[in-house]
Each structure stands twice: as C-alpha cells, then as structure tokens.
Amino acid sequence: QPQLVESGGGLVEPGGSMRLSCAVSGVTLDLYTIGWFRRAPGKDREGISCVTSTGDSTYYADSVKDRFTISRDNAKNMVYLQMTGLASEDTGTYYCAAEFRNPRWPRGMLERNCLEISYNYDHWGQGTQVTVSS
C-alpha cells in the first residue's frame, strides 16, 4: 500500500507561486497514476491535475490550466504540483492521491483521463493547506 505525504503548502500572496510535493513510499511509483485534488472552504473536493503512471499524459481542470504544472520523478518517488498566478480562489486543502495501474493493461486504459469522476483513487495523503491572501 502506498503512503502519501504532501508538503509545501502555506501562505502566499495573490499572483505568487508555490510548489507542492507529494512523497510516495512503500510502492514502485511508476505503477501508479497520481492525482492532485483540493477542497476549498465550503466547496466539494475538486480534481485539479493528474499524471498517468507512464508519465506520458497529464490532465488539468479548466480552473488551473495554464497556471499549474504537474510532474513526477519516479527515481525520487515524488510528484510535484507547480502553481503560478495564484488567486484567492486557489485557497484550500490540497491532497495527492494514487491509483494502481497494471502496466500490462492496454495503453488506452493507462492514458485515459485520470480526472474523470469514474477514476477511483484508493490511496490518499493527509493534505496540505494553501492560503492565498494579501
């Protein structure tokens, strides 16, 4: 079972940047698709970005497209979320999550949109708080 630990959150001014990290332990990272989610105060959890187990595909929610960048470093068992142009609407608790992907599955299954609601992430971190405020 993978263990996920988020870090890098904190307070940032509007327009600023921040990089979140997700440390994954206990498994071989390249067998897992990783997603980033956030929960803003009073709102439902939102899937904002994900990277497939192969690393070949990344997906973004419209709310963060062109501002956030997801990346993975399998050698370090780390997944990152680089956030730029932060606004108050980005305030929330950010979570990373992992879903196992069998490398023998068809490519279409491995590369499908990992932000789709039907995608079932089984393993979650505890979250890191991001507050965008002046």
Sequence and secondary structure as in RCSB ss.txt:
>XXXX:A:sequence
QPQLVESGGGLVEPGGSMRLSCAVSGVTLDLYTIGWFRRAPGKDREGISCVTSTGDSTYYADSVKDRFTISRDNA
KNMVYLQMTGLASEDTGTYYCAAEFRNPRWPRGMLERNCLEISYNYDHWGQGTQVTVSS
>XXXX:A:secstr
  EEEEE  EEE TT  EEEEEEEESS GGGEEEEEEEE TTS EEEEEEE TTSS EEE TTTTTTEEEEEETT
TTEEEEEE S  GGG EEEEEEEEE  TTS HHHHHS TTSTT    EE   EEEEE  
